[in-house]
Each structure stands twice: as C-alpha cells, then as structure tokens.
Amino acid sequence: MEIKKVCVFCGSSPGANAQYTKKAEELGLELTKRKIGLVYGGAKIGVMGRIADSVLKNGGEVIGVIPEALKLKEVAHEGLSKLHVVDNMHSRKALMYEISDAFIALPGGIGTLDEFFEILTWTQLGLHQKPCGLLNVCNYYDKLLDFLDHMVSEKFVTRRHREMLLVDDTPLKLLDKFFDYHPIQLKKWI
Ligand code: AMP
C-alpha cells in the first residue's frame, strides 16, 4: 500500500500530560523520515501545532485545512507548506479525506473523535480502504477501546470491523502496521 500523506486528527489543546505533545513530535519526525506528508487541521495551537512544527522542523511537508470561521479562533499556522481555507467543517473533513492515504488520531477531544470516527464509519461502509489508527499515548484511549469491545459484545459492531482499527502506542509501530494493512471487504449489513 502506498502512503504519501497521512492525516492526523488531534487536540486543539495540549492536554494534561506532556507525553501527548511529545508523541506528536515523535510522530512528526517518523513521518518525515519516511517522506510522508502531514495533513491536519491547520492550527498552531495544542497537539495540532506541535505535530505541524515537528514535521516542518525536520524538513517535511505540512498541509493544513481550516474553515474560514476557525482561522482566527484556532490561530491558523502561518508557516505551513500549504494552508487550504475552506467554507465549513464539512468541506474541511471532505478535503482532508480526499488528499490523505491514511488517518491517525492522537489524543484530542470531541473534535478529534468526530473527525476520526467519520472516516472510520466510511471504512466500515467500504467507501475506502485507507488505514485508520489510534496512537494510544499513555493509555489515553483505553476506555474508548474498551467501549468499542463492548459494542462488539452487544452486537452493534462486528469483530472484523473492530479489528480494522489499528492501535499502537508508538508512532513507529503504528506506521509499520499501516504498511502491513490488508483491507477486508465486508458488508456492513449482512
Ligand atoms: P478537539 O479535539 O476538540 O480539540 O478538536 C480538534 C480539531 O477538530 C479542531 O481543529 C476542531 O476545530 C476540529 N473539529 C471539531 N469539530 C469538528 C467537526 N464537526 N468537523 C471538523 N472538524 C471539527
């Protein structure tokens, strides 16, 4: 599978644990080493800003996608390789999806989950075969992963769909999993 650009969804806040931004920087470095460009929400704040700065510092490509209304509020990053300013949240997600070959969620809040789960829903519907992974820094997503297992037990999600979500706690191992990813064709409703 060829991966030229990875879209990273992550918090517009830095979070309580310094490891969240540290791992964002590590992911930025790992992407650059592999000559993979970063697609993200275009802000210079929080975990978002840290991953963008890391890729830029290491000489990589960063493409930001930000809605006009959030440009000031989220403090758009001025030093990116490219910044797309779009009309609204929907166009933001659509463009990020279109130009990316894979998706990662770092620790973040409701926005991060909204963006990531929309792409994961499309995986489940078979609309794309792009890998999706959670970077589970300091077990931040443990409770979410438990809840996904609960959804499987309660028969709202199939085990095979659950397994399509890749998870690891280091950028290196998560990206390795992306390159080994073999999408499975499964109907959502059987
Ligand atoms: P958060 O994880 O809540 O800090 O948000 C991370 C990013 O997600 C920020 O850039 C938010 O503007 C963005 N965001 C929040 N909700 C949405 C949405 N519905 N569609 C697209 N982006 C969103």
Residues whose N, C-alpha, C, O or C-beta is under 5 A from the ligand:
A	BS01	AMP	C10 G11 S12 S13 G41 M89 G108 G109 I110 G111 T112 D114
